[in-house]
Amino acid sequence: MRKFIENGDKLLLPTKEGVSLPPRVWIALTEKLPKLLSKRYFERYPNDYVEVVERDLCVVKDTITTPVERIEITLQRMFQRKDKSLQFVPETIRLDDQQCYVLLSSAQRVKDLIEVTFLTITLRHYVEKLVQQQASSEAREYVPRSYHDGSAETLDSLCKCFLEFISLKMNELAPCYECDELPCSCHTMEELVNAFFNSALIEINYSELAHKFVESNIHHLYFFNLILTRDFFTNINVPSFLNDVKNMFAPSEEMLCDLLEIC
């Protein structure tokens, strides 16, 4: 997030005022902003009150009375010293309430972009690197085929690999209320998906996921063609793919009814 100014030629130029946030911190901020902007919150806490959003980001509240009363907040990054104390860093940005609401209105677009990026850029990078290494080690040339390309099978395999990693991460993120059961039964599958799916999507290890995916498909000849020549990842419908992963983990009632009819 960076503030821009308009020069005499009506061009927007970046200023030094801005912050860079990892995806997990961005999501935590957008979840807390509505509370931070509420009138009750500002009445309850004095000016210069500091609210820690995440370990490395805090929000400082302020009320400006001239020319009219308005709410302003300052977002500032922090880092943790070796002695566990937190220290502010120069990276900061000051926003009024209107700018915060504009920020919130773009939150879903940014979230969607993050999801697409992880699948079509991050995971793709790791997978293509592994496949290219394998192709080089075998010293073979993989020519695109006009017949069955294995897209459906490969997408299904990716879905299953994704489900395995994201399930482990959701269970890792979910707090256990000392149920003394393995696996923990403090949360239903629906609760896990609703509360922890987005966080798990950000925090899973995409390098390890790529290794698992490649190992599961490397014996298929069409896999090399699909990854190296057919833009497999570019053609993934990300919202539909993630919805399939959620339904595999916690099937909807409609899906369960369909399965019962098939049985």
C-alpha positions, -999 to 999 in steps of 0.1 A, spaced: 0 0 0 15 33 -10 3 69 -11 6 89 -44 5 126 -51 -5 144 -83 20 167 -99 13 198 -121 10 176 -152 -18 155 -135 6 125 -132 5 103 -101 39 100 -84 47 76 -55 56 90 -21 77 74 7 46 68 27 35 32 25 38 -4 39 43 -38 24 23 -67 40 27 -105 37 -6 -121 27 -14 -134 62 -10 -99 76 -31 -84 49 -59 -108 57 -56 -102 94 -57 -64 88 -88 -65 66 -106 -87 92 -98 -62 120 -103 -29 101 -142 -28 106 -137 -30 144 -109 -5 143 -130 20 124 -161 17 146 -172 47 166 -174 27 198 -137 16 194 -126 52 191 -147 63 220 -134 35 242 -97 40 236 -77 73 239 -57 88 210 -23 72 202 -37 38 214 -18 10 197 -35 -21 185 -13 -50 174 -29 -66 143 -2 -92 137 33 -98 152 48 -74 127 21 -48 122 3 -24 145 -24 2 141 -23 36 160 -56 54 163 -61 91 162 -91 116 160 -86 148 141 -109 177 150 -99 203 124 -116 213 102 -141 186 111 -138 156 134 -126 125 115 -109 93 123 -74 85 112 -52 55 117 -16 48 112 -3 14 100 33 8 111 55 -23 107 75 -37 136 103 -63 140 111 -85 169 145 -82 186 165 -111 199 152 -102 234 116 -107 221 109 -69 224 91 -52 194 105 -21 177 89 2 152 105 5 117 102 36 94 77 18 71 44 35 78 12 49 62 -15 72 76 -51 67 64 -84 84 72 -116 65 76 -127 70 39 -94 56 26 -98 26 50 -132 18 36 -119 21 0 -91 -3 12 -117 -27 25 -137 -26 -7 -106 -39 -26 -99 -66 0 -118 -94 -19 -100 -85 -52 -66 -87 -35 -76 -120 -18 -86 -134 -52 -54 -123 -67 -34 -139 -40 -51 -172 -46 -45 -171 -83 -9 -161 -78 -2 -191 -55 -16 -215 -80 -6 -201 -114 28 -186 -105 42 -200 -72 32 -236 -76 38 -235 -114 74 -223 -108 82 -252 -85 65 -279 -107 81 -267 -140 115 -266 -124 112 -302 -111 98 -315 -145 125 -298 -164 152 -314 -142 136 -348 -147 134 -343 -185 171 -332 -186 182 -362 -165 164 -386 -189 178 -367 -219 145 -371 -238 125 -348 -259 88 -346 -251 67 -337 -281 31 -325 -277 6 -351 -287 -27 -346 -305 -44 -374 -286 -54 -377 -249 -35 -351 -230 -44 -362 -195 -56 -328 -183 -86 -341 -163 -65 -368 -146 -37 -343 -138 -61 -317 -124 -77 -344 -102 -43 -355 -89 -34 -318 -81 -67 -315 -63 -59 -345 -41 -24 -333 -34 -37 -299 -25 -64 -314 -2 -37 -334 17 -15 -304 24 -43 -280 31 -61 -305 55 -29 -309 75 -24 -271 77 -60 -264 87 -57 -289 115 -24 -274 126 -39 -239 127 -71 -248 145 -68 -246 183 -75 -277 203 -96 -273 234 -80 -303 252 -104 -329 237 -77 -356 242 -86 -371 209 -64 -379 179 -72 -364 155 -86 -334 174 -124 -333 172 -129 -298 186 -140 -285 152 -163 -299 125 -150 -300 89 -173 -271 79 -159 -250 108 -123 -258 97 -131 -248 61 -149 -216 70 -123 -204 96 -90 -217 84 -90 -224 47 -78 -190 35 -50 -190 61 -40 -226 53 -39 -217 16 -13 -190 23 8 -210 47 12 -244 31 46 -253 17 43 -250 -21 77 -264 -27 68 -297 -9 34 -297 -25 51 -295 -59 73 -325 -51 43 -345 -40 24 -336 -72 53 -344 -95 61 -377 -78 25 -387 -82 24 -380 -120 60 -383 -132 54 -419 -146 27 -405 -170 42 -395 -204 15 -369 -210 25 -352 -177 57 -338 -193 38 -326 -224 11 -310 -202 34 -291 -179 61 -281 -204 41 -273 -235 4 -269 -228 2 -242 -200 -15 -265 -176 -15 -240 -147 -27 -211 -168 -58 -230 -178 -69 -238 -142 -101 -221 -131 -88 -211 -97 -122 -204 -79 -137 -236 -92 -105 -256 -83 -105 -243 -47 -142 -249 -44 -136 -285 -54 -109 -289 -28 -133 -275 -1 -160 -299 -12 -136 -329 -11 -128 -319 25 -163 -310 37 -189 -321 11 -220 -299 9 -254 -315 15 -261 -313 -22 -230 -332 -30 -238 -359 -4 -273 -363 -19 -258 -367 -54 -234 -393 -40 -262 -412 -23 -282 -412 -56 -252 -426 -74 -248 -453 -48 
